[in-house]
Amino acid sequence: METHNNFDQKYEFAGNAKTYSIIAIVIGLICAVLGFVVDHGSYAERTFSNLLLMGYYFSCVCMAGVFFCAIQLVAQAGWSASVLRVPQAFGKVLPIAGLILIAIIVAGLHFTHTVTNEEGKQVVAPYLYKVWALKDIAVKGTENYDAEVASKIGYLNIPFFLTRLIGFLAAYSFFAYLLNRYSTNEDEIGGVSNYRRAFNVASVFLVIFGFTTPLFSFDVIMSLEAKWFSTMFGWYNFAAMWVSGLAAITLVLILLRQKGYFGWVNENHLHNFGQLIFGFSVFWTYVWFAQFLLTYYANIPEEAVYFYRRWEPEFKPWFWLNIVMNFALPILLLMARDYKRNVNQLKYVCILVLVGHWLDYYMMIMPGTVAGERGFSFEEIGIAIGFVGLFTFMVLTALSKFKSLAPKNHPFIDESLHHHI
């Protein structure tokens, strides 16, 4: 391991990490193809749903990396200055993650299949967003007309939907590019001018991000069940995105540290990450429970139907396991100070949180999209493995492009190196 003050240390992406990530990508591609080939109907529907799940998850974790960098800049935080390369690498990958998500959604809207609607009729519907993207759904007198969906068609129509989606992801990617460029310029020329520019850009980004991420989750996830609506859903998704991003950043840092990189990262930095994961796991649970409790107590049919589907026998065990994995276990395993400073324990908690929020997204998407036989099959496992490989390959490739693993001219780099709590 190199000394803690060797800021010229550069990451080399080679060996087992590259090999295993490529193997995982191949596994994911094979499972996705099999999902479309085995049966053009229900299996293809499950495949599209799993691709949407992982495309959304991939994009959200990358967005969380940009959000992390922006938060540290605006807060003028010193403790995190020496670890910023990892979330910056997430930001570099965001444009590609966004393009993949858009491609999945466009394909899911374009390709169609025959399904049975709520009235028992056979209709031709797209694989994704079949509740509102049916042909002529807002045209009175047609077979597919639905008055409830028609009332929302000004917002839920394909051109406006895709325009919003592309606009959100393009804006987030642009801000990620600016923050990375200013950080690179800071390394090359020194001074604080680029830090000040990054501070201003981060301030604007946080305002835009705060207002648009709920809309992003409304569009991509909640509109899958367009007749149901929750004003808390956006913040529920934000909490899941943020805690998943924190877990991913921490896990990447720990694994790289164990391979001899980021030697300056110590138990105090990891303690901070553990505190954030602990705190925002509680916040996620608060929003989850508030949304559930208000719906349960009011017992309004058009609201309760969302949870009714998730209490069906095939989903109910996962409904409760979701709470155990994303609240009970992280809280118990990170409650004590020593637990947050135990590298191996923190590493396994990060893996637990990432798997737990995969299950969280699964519970958001699958009950409202997949008809017939449900549960876990090769699509769920294989496509998840493929996206983990893709994320690993792209983030580590982006990380290897940095000239050094530490922003050596960051104004707070010394504070970060001497961080102690």
QUIVEN-V489700 format. One record per residue. RES is the residue in one small letter. SS is DSSP state (H for helix, E for strand, L for the rest). NEAR is the number of other ideal C-beta (glycine too) atoms within 12 Angstrom. Layout:
# QUIVEN-V489700
res->RES ss->SS near->NEAR
res->RES ss->SS near->NEAR
This chain:
# QUIVEN-V489700
res->m ss->L near->15
res->e ss->L near->20
res->t ss->L near->13
res->h ss->L near->24
res->n ss->L near->18
res->n ss->L near->20
res->f ss->L near->28
res->d ss->L near->15
res->q ss->L near->30
res->k ss->L near->18
res->y ss->L near->34
res->e ss->L near->19
res->f ss->L near->27
res->a ss->L near->16
res->g ss->L near->13
res->n ss->H near->15
res->a ss->H near->27
res->k ss->H near->21
res->t ss->H near->17
res->y ss->H near->21
res->s ss->H near->28
res->i ss->H near->24
res->i ss->H near->21
res->a ss->H near->29
res->i ss->H near->28
res->v ss->H near->20
res->i ss->H near->26
res->g ss->H near->37
res->l ss->H near->23
res->i ss->H near->24
res->c ss->H near->32
res->a ss->H near->38
res->v ss->H near->21
res->l ss->H near->24
res->g ss->H near->33
res->f ss->H near->28
res->v ss->H near->15
res->v ss->H near->20
res->d ss->L near->18
res->h ss->L near->18
res->g ss->L near->25
res->s ss->H near->26
res->y ss->H near->29
res->a ss->H near->34
res->e ss->H near->38
res->r ss->H near->42
res->t ss->H near->42
res->f ss->H near->42
res->s ss->H near->40
res->n ss->H near->44
res->l ss->H near->43
res->l ss->H near->46
res->l ss->H near->39
res->m ss->H near->41
res->g ss->H near->42
res->y ss->H near->44
res->y ss->H near->45
res->f ss->H near->46
res->s ss->H near->48
res->c ss->H near->48
res->v ss->H near->49
res->c ss->H near->45
res->m ss->H near->46
res->a ss->H near->44
res->g ss->H near->49
res->v ss->H near->49
res->f ss->H near->40
res->f ss->H near->47
res->c ss->H near->47
res->a ss->H near->40
res->i ss->H near->30
res->q ss->H near->38
res->l ss->H near->40
res->v ss->H near->24
res->a ss->L near->18
res->q ss->L near->21
res->a ss->L near->27
res->g ss->L near->26
res->w ss->L near->32
res->s ss->L near->39
res->a ss->H near->37
res->s ss->H near->40
res->v ss->H near->45
res->l ss->H near->48
res->r ss->H near->47
res->v ss->H near->45
res->p ss->H near->43
res->q ss->H near->45
res->a ss->H near->42
res->f ss->H near->46
res->g ss->H near->47
res->k ss->H near->33
res->v ss->H near->41
res->l ss->H near->42
res->p ss->H near->30
res->i ss->H near->28
res->a ss->H near->37
res->g ss->H near->34
res->l ss->H near->23
res->i ss->H near->33
res->l ss->H near->40
res->i ss->H near->32
res->a ss->H near->24
res->i ss->H near->36
res->i ss->H near->38
res->v ss->H near->27
res->a ss->H near->24
res->g ss->H near->39
res->l ss->H near->31
res->h ss->H near->18
res->f ss->L near->25
res->t ss->E near->24
res->h ss->E near->28
res->t ss->E near->20
res->v ss->E near->27
res->t ss->E near->17
res->n ss->L near->21
res->e ss->L near->19
res->e ss->L near->12
res->g ss->L near->8
res->k ss->L near->16
res->q ss->E near->14
res->v ss->E near->26
res->v ss->E near->21
res->a ss->E near->33
res->p ss->E near->33
res->y ss->L near->38
res->l ss->L near->46
res->y ss->L near->40
res->k ss->L near->38
res->v ss->L near->30
res->w ss->L near->36
res->a ss->L near->37
res->l ss->L near->34
res->k ss->L near->21
res->d ss->L near->20
res->i ss->L near->33
res->a ss->L near->26
res->v ss->L near->16
res->k ss->L near->13
res->g ss->L near->10
res->t ss->L near->15
res->e ss->L near->17
res->n ss->L near->29
res->y ss->L near->22
res->d ss->L near->31
res->a ss->H near->16
res->e ss->H near->20
res->v ss->H near->30
res->a ss->H near->25
res->s ss->L near->17
res->k ss->L near->25
res->i ss->L near->27
res->g ss->L near->13
res->y ss->L near->23
res->l ss->L near->33
res->n ss->L near->25
res->i ss->H near->27
res->p ss->H near->16
res->f ss->H near->20
res->f ss->H near->34
res->l ss->H near->26
res->t ss->H near->16
res->r ss->H near->26
res->l ss->H near->37
res->i ss->H near->24
res->g ss->H near->21
res->f ss->H near->33
res->l ss->H near->39
res->a ss->H near->22
res->a ss->H near->30
res->y ss->H near->40
res->s ss->H near->32
res->f ss->H near->24
res->f ss->H near->36
res->a ss->H near->42
res->y ss->H near->25
res->l ss->H near->29
res->l ss->H near->45
res->n ss->H near->38
res->r ss->H near->21
res->y ss->H near->35
res->s ss->H near->42
res->t ss->H near->26
res->n ss->H near->24
res->e ss->H near->34
res->d ss->H near->28
res->e ss->H near->18
res->i ss->H near->15
res->g ss->L near->16
res->g ss->L near->16
res->v ss->L near->18
res->s ss->H near->17
res->n ss->H near->28
res->y ss->H near->31
res->r ss->H near->18
res->r ss->H near->21
res->a ss->H near->39
res->f ss->H near->31
res->n ss->H near->21
res->v ss->H near->31
res->a ss->H near->35
res->s ss->H near->22
res->v ss->H near->22
res->f ss->H near->34
res->l ss->H near->27
res->v ss->H near->17
res->i ss->H near->25
res->f ss->H near->36
res->g ss->H near->21
res->f ss->H near->16
res->t ss->H near->27
res->t ss->H near->37
res->p ss->H near->27
res->l ss->H near->29
res->f ss->H near->36
res->s ss->H near->36
res->f ss->H near->33
res->d ss->H near->38
res->v ss->H near->40
res->i ss->L near->46
res->m ss->H near->34
res->s ss->H near->39
res->l ss->H near->41
res->e ss->H near->34
res->a ss->L near->34
res->k ss->L near->27
res->w ss->L near->33
res->f ss->L near->25
res->s ss->L near->31
res->t ss->L near->19
res->m ss->L near->27
res->f ss->H near->35
res->g ss->H near->28
res->w ss->H near->26
res->y ss->H near->39
res->n ss->H near->38
res->f ss->H near->33
res->a ss->H near->38
res->a ss->H near->44
res->m ss->H near->44
res->w ss->H near->37
res->v ss->H near->47
res->s ss->H near->47
res->g ss->H near->45
res->l ss->H near->47
res->a ss->H near->45
res->a ss->H near->42
res->i ss->H near->49
res->t ss->H near->49
res->l ss->H near->37
res->v ss->H near->42
res->l ss->H near->43
res->i ss->H near->33
res->l ss->H near->31
res->l ss->H near->33
res->r ss->H near->33
res->q ss->H near->20
res->k ss->L near->24
res->g ss->L near->17
res->y ss->L near->34
res->f ss->L near->36
res->g ss->L near->25
res->w ss->L near->34
res->v ss->L near->40
res->n ss->L near->26
res->e ss->H near->24
res->n ss->H near->26
res->h ss->H near->40
res->l ss->H near->40
res->h ss->H near->29
res->n ss->H near->34
res->f ss->H near->44
res->g ss->H near->43
res->q ss->H near->27
res->l ss->H near->37
res->i ss->H near->47
res->f ss->H near->35
res->g ss->H near->23
res->f ss->H near->37
res->s ss->H near->41
res->v ss->H near->23
res->f ss->H near->27
res->w ss->H near->38
res->t ss->H near->31
res->y ss->H near->21
res->v ss->H near->33
res->w ss->H near->37
res->f ss->H near->22
res->a ss->H near->21
res->q ss->H near->31
res->f ss->H near->28
res->l ss->H near->17
res->l ss->H near->22
res->t ss->H near->29
res->y ss->H near->18
res->y ss->H near->14
res->a ss->H near->15
res->n ss->L near->14
res->i ss->L near->17
res->p ss->H near->13
res->e ss->H near->18
res->e ss->H near->25
res->a ss->H near->20
res->v ss->H near->22
res->y ss->H near->35
res->f ss->H near->32
res->y ss->H near->22
res->r ss->H near->27
res->r ss->H near->35
res->w ss->L near->21
res->e ss->L near->21
res->p ss->H near->13
res->e ss->H near->20
res->f ss->H near->28
res->k ss->H near->19
res->p ss->H near->19
res->w ss->H near->30
res->f ss->H near->29
res->w ss->H near->19
res->l ss->H near->23
res->n ss->H near->33
res->i ss->H near->25
res->v ss->H near->23
res->m ss->H near->34
res->n ss->H near->43
res->f ss->H near->34
res->a ss->H near->20
res->l ss->H near->28
res->p ss->H near->43
res->i ss->H near->28
res->l ss->H near->17
res->l ss->H near->30
res->l ss->H near->39
res->m ss->L near->21
res->a ss->L near->17
res->r ss->H near->17
res->d ss->H near->16
res->y ss->H near->27
res->k ss->H near->32
res->r ss->L near->23
res->n ss->L near->20
res->v ss->H near->27
res->n ss->H near->19
res->q ss->H near->28
res->l ss->H near->41
res->k ss->H near->31
res->y ss->H near->24
res->v ss->H near->38
res->c ss->H near->40
res->i ss->H near->28
res->l ss->H near->33
res->v ss->H near->44
res->l ss->H near->38
res->v ss->H near->31
res->g ss->H near->36
res->h ss->H near->44
res->w ss->H near->40
res->l ss->H near->33
res->d ss->H near->40
res->y ss->H near->41
res->y ss->H near->41
res->m ss->H near->38
res->m ss->H near->43
res->i ss->H near->41
res->m ss->H near->38
res->p ss->H near->31
res->g ss->H near->33
res->t ss->H near->38
res->v ss->L near->37
res->a ss->L near->25
res->g ss->L near->19
res->e ss->L near->16
res->r ss->L near->29
res->g ss->L near->20
res->f ss->L near->22
res->s ss->L near->25
res->f ss->H near->25
res->e ss->H near->41
res->e ss->H near->34
res->i ss->H near->27
res->g ss->H near->30
res->i ss->H near->42
res->a ss->H near->34
res->i ss->H near->30
res->g ss->H near->38
res->f ss->H near->44
res->v ss->H near->31
res->g ss->H near->31
res->l ss->H near->36
res->f ss->H near->40
res->t ss->H near->36
res->f ss->H near->31
res->m ss->H near->34
res->v ss->H near->43
res->l ss->H near->37
res->t ss->H near->24
res->a ss->H near->31
res->l ss->H near->40
res->s ss->H near->25
res->k ss->L near->22
res->f ss->L near->33
res->k ss->L near->22
res->s ss->L near->32
res->l ss->L near->38
res->a ss->L near->39
res->p ss->L near->40
res->k ss->L near->31
res->n ss->L near->26
res->h ss->L near->40
res->p ss->L near->26
res->f ss->L near->29
res->i ss->H near->31
res->d ss->H near->20
res->e ss->H near->20
res->s ss->H near->33
res->l ss->H near->30
res->h ss->L near->19
res->h ss->L near->27
res->h ss->L near->15
res->i ss->L near->18
